[in-house]
Amino acid sequence: MKSTVPSLFRRWLPLLMSPVFFASCTHIPELGAMMDHGGTRGRKIVVDLSEQRAWLYHRGEMVATSPVSTGREGKTTPSGQFRVIQKDRDHRSSLYGDYVRDGKVVVKNIDVRKAPRPAGCRFLGAPMPYFLRFSDACGLHAGHLPGYPASSGCVRLPQRQAKRFYDAVQVGTPVMVKR
């Protein structure tokens, strides 16, 4: 008599694994495969400030979604129609960061416009990986997401999603930020 365990396992495994798959899913479908079929044309990024969410569309179809953290009160993220005007994989802030001396942080989390530089120190801008600038001072990039608007105007995404959005678009891609 032949064992039926392997055939039962094969039959039920997809059903058992589907909740795990969908629970961890933050994108639809993998963007890597799409890059081979049509490049980055027809893409658009939409950010909803009230929902604290971003979506990436390809030819009108949503292909990725992500939670975000946008500008806090007094430092709001601008709303309107924009385009990606700069891509910088290893961007650093020119306003916010730390003063360092000999590789050690002397003054942490400063705004260079408000905090004088201590003697012998240099400014090291806060890292903003996978930066997609869409206005003079704002862009989408990887960063901390506390679950509410907390940035100085930029749109922060989880590292993995920031890379996906970065890899999926080019300079000129439309960015719509709505309230």
Rosetta blueprint (number, residue, H / E / L):
1 M L
2 K L
3 S L
4 T L
5 V H
6 P H
7 S H
8 L H
9 F H
10 R H
11 R H
12 W H
13 L H
14 P H
15 L H
16 L H
17 M H
18 S H
19 P H
20 V H
21 F H
22 F H
23 A H
24 S L
25 C L
26 T L
27 H E
28 I L
29 P L
30 E L
31 L H
32 G H
33 A H
34 M H
35 M H
36 D L
37 H L
38 G L
39 G L
40 T L
41 R L
42 G L
43 R E
44 K E
45 I E
46 V E
47 V E
48 D E
49 L L
50 S L
51 E L
52 Q L
53 R E
54 A E
55 W E
56 L E
57 Y E
58 H E
59 R L
60 G L
61 E E
62 M E
63 V E
64 A E
65 T E
66 S E
67 P E
68 V L
69 S E
70 T L
71 G E
72 R L
73 E L
74 G L
75 K L
76 T L
77 T L
78 P L
79 S L
80 G E
81 Q E
82 F E
83 R E
84 V L
85 I L
86 Q E
87 K E
88 D E
89 R E
90 D E
91 H E
92 R E
93 S E
94 S E
95 L E
96 Y E
97 G E
98 D E
99 Y E
100 V E
101 R E
102 D L
103 G L
104 K E
105 V E
106 V E
107 V E
108 K E
109 N E
110 I E
111 D E
112 V L
113 R L
114 K L
115 A L
116 P L
117 R L
118 P L
119 A L
120 G L
121 C L
122 R E
123 F E
124 L E
125 G E
126 A E
127 P E
128 M E
129 P E
130 Y E
131 F E
132 L E
133 R E
134 F L
135 S L
136 D L
137 A L
138 C L
139 G E
140 L E
141 H E
142 A E
143 G L
144 H L
145 L L
146 P L
147 G L
148 Y L
149 P L
150 A L
151 S E
152 S L
153 G L
154 C L
155 V E
156 R E
157 L E
158 P L
159 Q H
160 R H
161 Q H
162 A H
163 K H
164 R H
165 F H
166 Y H
167 D H
168 A H
169 V L
170 Q L
171 V L
172 G L
173 T L
174 P E
175 V E
176 M E
177 V E
178 K E
179 R L
